[in-house]
């Protein structure tokens, strides 16, 4: 499959993970922005010891609060060799978005 060289707001490019289609975190943030609701999104490092990172994201809008947690171990995959923290943050944001109903066809576990 050829991907467009430039993604625009509103482009829906699900990714295939183990045979299931998921929307990217960026796409789901775009969907939230398109609704033009005022929201806050805060991430925090819960723990970072012995190459293990645990993070939490809190998403608030419309008087509701949604959380997502993630865990990554440094140096376990290609992405985690250089970007474990960023990967962990994106994952917890994705889980908070999924809790709020922004998940596409699957709630990734």
Secondary structure in CASP SS format (residue, H / E / C, confidence):
PFRMAT SS
TARGET T0000
AUTHOR 0000-0000-0000
METHOD secondary structure of the structure
MODEL  1
X C 1.00
X C 1.00
X C 1.00
X C 1.00
X C 1.00
X C 1.00
X C 1.00
X C 1.00
X C 1.00
X C 1.00
X C 1.00
X C 1.00
X C 1.00
X C 1.00
X E 1.00
X E 1.00
X E 1.00
X C 1.00
X C 1.00
X E 1.00
X E 1.00
X E 1.00
X C 1.00
X C 1.00
X H 1.00
X H 1.00
X H 1.00
X H 1.00
X H 1.00
X H 1.00
X H 1.00
X H 1.00
X H 1.00
X H 1.00
X C 1.00
X C 1.00
X C 1.00
X C 1.00
X E 1.00
X E 1.00
X E 1.00
X E 1.00
X E 1.00
X E 1.00
X E 1.00
X E 1.00
X E 1.00
X E 1.00
X E 1.00
X C 1.00
X C 1.00
X E 1.00
X E 1.00
X E 1.00
X E 1.00
X E 1.00
X E 1.00
X E 1.00
X E 1.00
X E 1.00
X E 1.00
X C 1.00
X C 1.00
X E 1.00
X E 1.00
X E 1.00
X E 1.00
X E 1.00
X E 1.00
X E 1.00
X E 1.00
X E 1.00
X E 1.00
X C 1.00
X C 1.00
X C 1.00
X C 1.00
X H 1.00
X H 1.00
X H 1.00
X H 1.00
X H 1.00
X H 1.00
X H 1.00
X H 1.00
X H 1.00
X H 1.00
X H 1.00
X H 1.00
X H 1.00
X H 1.00
X H 1.00
X H 1.00
X H 1.00
X H 1.00
X H 1.00
X H 1.00
X H 1.00
X H 1.00
X C 1.00
X C 1.00
X C 1.00
X C 1.00
X C 1.00
X C 1.00
X C 1.00
X C 1.00
X C 1.00
X C 1.00
END
